[in-house]
Amino acid sequence: MITTAIHLSILLVVSDPSTMAANGVLPVATPDHVRTYMDALGLDQQQLDTVQFVIEDYQDSMRDMHQAMLDRVAASRAALDDAFAGRRRMSMDAIRSLREDVDSAPRETWPEVDAALSQLTQTLAVLSADAPDRVESAKRAFMRRVLLDSVIDDGTAASAAMGFDLTAVVSQAQAEELVAVDQSLIEAALGPWRAQIDAQLQGWVVGARAANVEDALAEIASDNQTRLETMRASAQRWRDQTAVHAVAINEIAGLAQASGGDAARAAWLQRAHEARFPGLYDDHRLQVTSDWVSRNGSDAQREAVVQAHQLWVESCRPVAAKMADLLRQGFEQGVDLQHDAVGADQEATELRRTFLQASGDRQVRLETAKASIDRHLTEGQRAAVRRVIMDPRRR
């Protein structure tokens, strides 16, 4: 069962941006974010020493904050591990207190995290000799990318909505159903979307960041009322985000219609819809497997696995469409059907039951597809794929 709560059950030593975000220390600017920002600001080689100092200062401060948080909860984490392994007898109240200590830890980092990102953004902007409007545009784009990439992807529609980047979806579509649409018309449609996202995204991310911790603590305390409230707040954020996305998506659908007819419009709307519910229309493990085989498998394996993966996508589509519609109905009613607190909302019982039935149907199809793909791989290849799935850096 999926829950939006964060649990720092595995505290990694390496303070990379993805680990920080997973541990609730977010948003985090990655080296790629900063490089893109520097290019947009037009910073040159003469400013390299100053830029390098600014970036290192940011990275050091983030690393220090993260490590300080891990150090502070290390004793609580160790005590919990001993209790759960049976090496130490503890009362339930003591265990609950330790869990609360661990799961509330990210809160203390947030003021410094936000201040560090703001300082990085402003300091690099000051170094730019570009026109003020270009600098401001670069700042907004940098913050938008950092915030979108800092969203914790827990596989739910709520996180997918917050991390939804319409510009990326448009970029993919421009090679297909939007290929004949003039770029200036697309930019005109994206302009208001960017403005609204820039105005609201930080509030959404901060709200979700706080809700993740509040939900974790409420779960520990068996506080169903607080969990219901955080779930309803998540549903409201989904509705707010959907309203922003829908205007631009529909405007671009009109452009697709004008340039490519009904087929192009339908293809665009389907693409945008699937991008907003990515965890339903495919499975990342099957996608990673298919991609790995396309690079490393034999000709026969590539053909068989790609075909099996495509059959899965086609088989999954009607079930995914049903699940997406049920999730939409839930959000509009103020509940998140992927949040385990929804069980406490009696009015959502039937909707939840139907959603779980559809989810079970999808799971059966998924297991069938996995078995079909695995048949074409050797044990060594299956082991290699598992390693890639577990460690994204191998992809």
C-alpha positions in Angstrom: 0.0 0.0 0.0 1.4 3.4 -1.0 1.7 6.2 1.6 3.1 9.7 1.2 5.0 9.5 4.5 8.8 9.7 4.6 10.7 7.3 6.8 14.4 7.7 7.2 14.9 3.9 7.6 18.0 3.9 5.5 20.5 6.7 6.1 23.1 6.7 3.4 26.5 8.1 4.1 26.9 9.8 0.7 25.2 13.2 0.7 24.2 13.3 -3.0 21.2 15.4 -4.0 18.9 12.4 -4.5 19.7 11.1 -1.0 19.1 14.5 0.5 15.7 14.8 -1.1 14.8 11.3 -0.2 15.6 12.1 3.4 13.4 15.2 3.3 16.3 17.8 2.9 14.9 19.6 -0.1 14.8 21.4 -2.5 18.3 20.7 -3.7 20.1 22.2 -6.7 22.2 19.6 -8.5 25.4 20.3 -10.6 23.3 20.0 -13.8 20.9 22.6 -12.5 23.7 25.0 -11.8 25.5 24.4 -15.1 22.3 25.1 -17.0 21.7 28.2 -14.9 25.2 29.5 -15.5 24.8 29.1 -19.3 21.5 31.0 -19.2 23.1 33.8 -17.2 25.9 34.0 -19.7 28.7 33.6 -17.1 32.1 33.4 -18.7 35.5 32.0 -18.0 36.8 35.1 -16.3 34.2 34.6 -13.6 35.1 30.9 -13.0 36.9 31.4 -9.7 34.1 33.3 -8.1 31.5 31.0 -9.5 33.4 27.9 -8.3 33.6 29.4 -4.8 29.8 30.1 -4.7 28.9 26.6 -5.9 31.3 24.9 -3.5 30.0 27.0 -0.6 26.4 25.9 -1.5 27.4 22.2 -1.8 29.4 22.3 1.5 26.5 23.9 3.4 24.0 21.4 2.0 26.3 18.5 2.8 27.0 19.8 6.3 23.2 20.3 7.0 22.4 16.8 5.8 25.2 15.2 7.7 24.3 17.1 10.9 20.7 15.8 10.6 21.9 12.2 10.1 24.3 12.5 13.0 21.6 13.9 15.3 19.2 11.0 14.7 21.9 8.3 14.5 21.5 7.3 18.1 17.7 7.1 17.7 18.1 5.1 14.5 20.5 2.7 16.1 18.2 2.2 19.1 15.3 1.4 16.8 17.4 -1.1 14.9 18.3 -2.8 18.1 14.7 -2.9 19.2 13.4 -4.2 15.9 16.2 -6.9 15.8 15.3 -8.0 19.3 18.7 -7.0 20.7 17.1 -4.5 23.1 13.8 -4.4 25.0 11.9 -1.2 24.8 8.4 0.0 25.6 6.0 1.0 22.7 6.1 4.6 24.0 9.9 4.6 23.8 9.8 3.2 20.3 7.2 5.7 19.3 9.3 8.6 20.6 12.4 7.4 18.7 10.4 7.1 15.5 9.1 10.6 16.0 12.7 11.9 16.5 13.8 10.3 13.3 10.9 11.3 11.1 10.7 14.9 12.4 14.4 15.5 11.8 14.1 17.1 8.3 12.1 20.0 9.7 15.1 21.6 11.4 17.0 21.8 8.1 14.4 23.5 6.0 15.1 27.2 6.9 18.8 26.7 6.1 18.0 24.7 2.9 15.7 27.5 1.6 18.2 30.2 2.6 21.1 28.4 0.9 19.2 27.9 -2.4 18.0 31.6 -2.4 21.6 32.8 -1.8 23.0 30.6 -4.6 20.3 31.9 -7.0 20.8 35.5 -6.1 24.6 35.4 -6.0 25.0 33.8 -9.4 22.5 36.3 -10.8 24.4 39.3 -9.5 27.5 38.0 -11.5 25.7 38.1 -14.8 26.1 41.0 -17.2 23.0 40.1 -19.1 20.0 42.4 -19.3 17.8 42.4 -16.2 14.9 40.7 -18.0 17.1 37.9 -19.2 18.5 37.4 -15.7 15.1 37.3 -14.2 14.0 34.7 -16.8 17.0 32.6 -16.0 16.3 32.8 -12.3 12.7 31.7 -12.7 13.7 28.8 -15.0 16.4 27.7 -12.5 14.1 27.7 -9.6 11.4 25.9 -11.6 13.7 23.1 -12.6 15.1 22.7 -9.1 11.7 22.6 -7.5 10.3 20.2 -10.2 13.2 17.8 -9.8 13.1 18.0 -6.0 9.6 16.5 -5.8 9.8 13.1 -4.1 8.5 10.6 -6.7 6.7 8.1 -4.5 4.8 6.6 -7.5 1.5 8.4 -6.6 -0.5 10.7 -8.8 -0.1 13.5 -6.2 3.7 13.5 -6.6 3.4 13.1 -10.4 1.2 16.2 -10.6 3.6 18.3 -8.7 6.6 17.1 -10.8 4.7 17.5 -14.1 6.8 19.5 -16.6 4.6 20.6 -19.5 7.6 21.9 -21.4 9.2 18.4 -21.4 6.0 16.8 -22.7 5.7 19.5 -25.4 9.3 18.8 -26.4 8.6 15.1 -27.0 5.4 15.9 -28.9 7.2 18.3 -31.3 8.7 15.4 -33.0 5.3 13.9 -33.6 1.8 15.3 -33.3 3.0 18.9 -32.8 5.7 18.8 -35.5 3.7 21.2 -37.8 2.9 23.7 -35.0 4.8 27.0 -35.2 7.2 27.3 -32.2 6.1 30.9 -31.5 2.5 29.7 -31.0 3.6 27.0 -28.6 5.7 29.5 -26.7 2.7 31.8 -26.5 0.7 28.9 -24.9 3.5 28.0 -22.5 4.1 31.6 -21.3 1.1 31.9 -19.0 1.7 28.3 -17.8 5.3 29.2 -16.8 4.1 32.3 -15.0 1.5 30.5 -12.9 3.9 27.6 -12.2 6.6 30.0 -11.1 4.2 31.8 -8.8 2.8 28.7 -7.1 5.3 25.8 -7.4 7.4 26.7 -4.4 4.3 26.9 -2.2 3.1 23.5 -3.4 6.5 21.9 -2.8 6.9 23.5 0.6 3.4 22.3 1.5 4.0 18.8 0.3 7.4 18.8 2.2 5.7 19.6 5.4 2.8 17.3 4.8 5.1 14.3 4.3 6.6 14.8 7.8 3.2 15.6 9.4 1.7 12.5 7.9 4.6 10.3 9.1 4.2 11.6 12.6 0.5 11.2 12.5 0.9 7.6 11.4 3.2 7.0 14.3 0.6 8.5 16.7 -2.3 6.7 15.0 -3.8 10.2 14.5 -6.3 9.5 11.7 -7.8 13.0 11.8 -4.5 14.6 11.0 -3.8 12.1 8.3 -7.2 12.8 6.8 -6.4 16.5 6.8 -3.0 16.1 5.2 -4.6 13.8 2.6 -7.3 16.4 1.8 -4.6 19.1 1.5 -2.8 16.9 -1.0 -6.0 16.5 -3.0 -6.5 20.3 -3.0 -2.9 20.8 -4.3 -3.7 18.3 -7.1 -6.8 20.2 -8.1 -4.9 23.5 -8.1 -2.1 22.1 -10.2 -4.6 20.5 -12.6 -6.4 23.8 -13.1 -3.1 25.4 -14.1 -2.0 22.6 -16.5 -5.5 22.2 -18.1 -5.5 25.7 -19.6 -2.2 25.2 -21.4 -2.9 21.6 -22.4 -6.2 22.6 -24.0 -4.7 25.6 -25.8 -2.0 23.3 -27.3 -4.7 20.8 -28.2 -6.3 23.5 -30.3 -2.9 24.2 -32.0 -2.6 20.5 -32.7 -6.1 20.4 -34.2 -5.4 23.3 -36.4 -2.1 21.8 -37.8 -2.8 18.1 -37.8 -6.6 17.6 -37.4 -8.4 15.3 -35.0 -5.8 12.7 -34.8 -3.1 15.1 -33.8 -5.3 16.6 -31.1 -6.2 13.2 -29.7 -2.6 12.1 -29.7 -1.5 15.3 -27.8 -4.3 14.9 -25.2 -3.4 11.3 -24.6 0.3 12.1 -24.3 -0.4 14.9 -21.8 -2.8 12.7 -19.8 -0.3 9.8 -19.6 2.4 12.1 -18.5 0.2 13.3 -15.6 -0.3 9.7 -14.5 3.0 8.1 -15.4 2.9 5.4 -12.8 -0.2 3.9 -14.3 0.5 3.6 -18.0 3.8 1.8 -17.7 6.1 0.2 -15.2 9.6 1.7 -14.8 11.1 -1.8 -14.1 9.8 -3.1 -17.5 10.9 0.1 -19.2 14.4 -0.2 -17.7 14.5 -3.9 -18.7 13.4 -3.1 -22.3 16.0 -0.3 -22.6 18.7 -2.5 -21.2 18.0 -5.3 -23.6 17.9 -2.9 -26.5 21.5 -1.9 -25.7 22.9 -5.3 -24.5 20.7 -8.1 -25.8 20.9 -10.2 -29.0 18.8 -9.3 -32.0 16.3 -12.0 -31.1 16.1 -10.8 -27.5 15.6 -7.1 -28.6 12.8 -8.0 -30.9 11.0 -10.3 -28.4 11.4 -8.0 -25.4 10.4 -4.9 -27.1 7.3 -6.6 -28.5 6.5 -8.0 -25.0 6.9 -4.6 -23.5 4.6 -3.0 -26.1 2.0 -5.7 -25.5 2.1 -4.9 -21.8 1.6 -1.2 -22.5 -1.4 -1.9 -24.7 -2.8 -4.3 -22.2 -2.4 -1.9 -19.4 -3.9 1.2 -21.1 -7.6 0.5 -20.5 -7.0 -0.4 -16.9 -4.7 2.6 -16.4 -7.4 4.9 -17.9 -9.9 3.5 -15.4 -7.6 4.0 -12.5 -6.7 7.5 -13.6 -10.4 8.4 -13.8 -11.0 7.0 -10.3 -8.1 9.0 -8.9 -9.5 12.1 -10.5 -12.9 11.5 -9.0 -11.2 10.9 -5.6 -9.2 14.2 -5.8 -12.3 16.1 -6.7 -14.0 14.6 -3.7 -11.1 15.6 -1.5 -9.4 12.2 -1.1 -6.2 10.6 -2.4 -7.0 7.0 -3.3 -3.3 6.1 -3.2 -2.9 7.3 0.4 -3.5 4.7 3.0 -5.4 7.2 5.2 -8.3 7.1 2.7 -9.6 4.1 4.5 -10.7 6.4 7.4 -13.0 8.3 5.1 -16.3 6.4 5.0 -17.6 8.4 2.0 -14.7 7.2 -0.2 -15.2 3.5 0.6 -16.8 2.4 -2.6 -14.5 4.5 -4.7 -11.5 3.0 -2.9 -12.9 -0.5 -3.4 -13.3 0.0 -7.1 -9.8 1.5 -7.4 -8.2 -1.5 -5.5 -10.0 -3.9 -7.9 -8.6 -2.1 -10.9 -5.2 -2.0 -9.3 -5.3 -5.7 -8.7 -6.2 -6.3 -12.4 -3.2 -4.1 -13.4 -0.9 -6.1 -11.1 -1.9 -9.4 -12.6 -1.2 -8.0 -16.1 2.1 -6.7 -14.9 3.2 -10.0 -13.4 2.3 -11.7 -16.7 4.3 -9.2 -18.7 7.3 -9.6 -16.4 7.2 -13.4 -16.8 6.9 -13.0 -20.5 10.0 -10.7 -20.7 12.1 -12.8 -18.2 11.6 -15.9 -20.4 13.8 -14.3 -23.0 16.7 -13.4 -20.7 19.4 -15.5 -19.1 19.9 -15.6 -15.3 22.9 -13.4 -15.7 21.0 -10.9 -17.7 18.2 -10.8 -15.2 20.7 -10.2 -12.4 22.3 -7.4 -14.5 18.9 -5.8 -15.0 18.1 -6.0 -11.3 21.3 -4.1 -10.5 20.4 -1.4 -13.0 16.9 -1.1 -11.5 18.3 -0.8 -8.0 21.0 1.7 -9.0 19.8 4.4 -11.5 23.4 5.5 -12.0 24.0 2.3 -14.0 21.5 3.3 -16.6 
